Amino acid sequence: MPARETDRPAGAARWSPLLRGGLGTRSQSVLVAAVIIVGIVTIRPMGLGGRGLAVLALFVVNCAVLMVRLVPEAALSDRLVTVWLAFGVPAAAALIGTSRSGPSYLFAFFLTAFAGSRLDTRPALALATSCSLLCGGVLYVQADPGQHATTVLGLATGAAVLGGMAGRSRAQATRAAIAAAESAEKAARAEARTAVLAERTRIARDVHDVLAHSLAGINMQLELVDALIDTADLARIREANGRAHSLVKESLRQAQWTVHALREDHLPLRESLIAMLESSGHHDALTVVGDVRALPAQSTQCLLRIAQEALTNAARHAPGGEVGMKLAYTGEATVLNVRNGPATSPVPAATGSGMGLIGMRERIALLGGTVTTGPVTTGPDSGGWQVEAVIPR
């Protein structure tokens, strides 16, 4: 059964002319008015007495049947339309048999065409067949002996149902195309929303990397300065103050890295890691193994952020401990290992938010890699902590 007007997608409103089989409401009104005017002018006899009164009454009935084309589909059920058109079939045949001149057969053609465009195939064909037989029979009876050529015109009235069915099929195809286009549009909007959320998550990670890490380190040094003021130990105060200044500079550098990351700029991995280590007070701490190769910008940014998180956690949870970093290029992956020894200075009571490790895993998961963290149990850094990130080649 054809879809109702109310069942159409919201975006299909602008396609209503196509959905009505190629004619909009205004065109339908013009067509109906033209048929009625032509009938008034040409169909004869038409008057208030005798045969003319019968023709007039049948003409009014046929006009009423024709007007159903202007009623929105949602306003009438298919069953009601079928009954109404079935009532119109004998009225159309009677008008052909009663009138003497004029295109009275137009009502029969338009009735069967509308049946094809509105109803299912079976009732539409049943109405068209009955209309053909009735109209053809009326013209056959009226024709003079041996002059039955006009009977063909009556039988042809049912053929208009094929045009209506073709229009209905075209309208259904249009509905399907519109529904598919709207589904694709919804999918595109959903994909865009997912991309926006992913970008917001990435920005949130970058903001955390820059603000949380840098501000935590600066706060630790300033608290140390505040604690040392009462001791009047100027050397240690200057040292802590210098570290705070270094962290501020590092924060600015990290802000620049964040801007580069958001702009998808490509940073040199090895040089950036060296600068990061030196700004944290660890010189000659990077070891590079394997054949150095250029990495995609996203891989480089991911490794830099993981290194930054690892160094920040080392400074926070193991102050004074030695830090070593190893960057290995293998045939299958790029591996970054950051290891720190146990703390040699008092560990502040402040704790982290836990977002750093989550950010690490989120970043590397987007690249199909893995990150593992855990304590160091052997070697000179035993008692410390290590972070290892692996990004497939």
Secondary structure, DSSP 8 states (H G I E B T S, - for coil): ----GGGS-GGGGGGHHHHTTT--HHHHHHHHHHHHHHHHHH-BS-SSSHHHHHHHHHHHHHHHHHGGGGS-GGGS-HHHHHHHHHHHHHHHHHHHHH-SBS-TTHHHHHHHHHHHHHS-HHHHHHHHHHHHHHHHHHHHHHS-TT--THHHHHHHGGGHHHHHHHHHHHHHHHHHHHHHHHHHHHHHHHHHHHHHHHHHHHHHHHHIIIIIHHHHHHHHHHHHHHHHHTTT-HHHHHHHHHHHHHHHHHHHHHHHHHHHHHTT----HHHHHHHHHHHTT--S-EEEES------HHHHHHHHHHHHHHHHHHHHHSTT--EEEEEEE-SSEEEEEEEE---SS---S----SHHHHHHHHHHHTTT-EEEEEE--SSTTTTSEEEEEEEE-
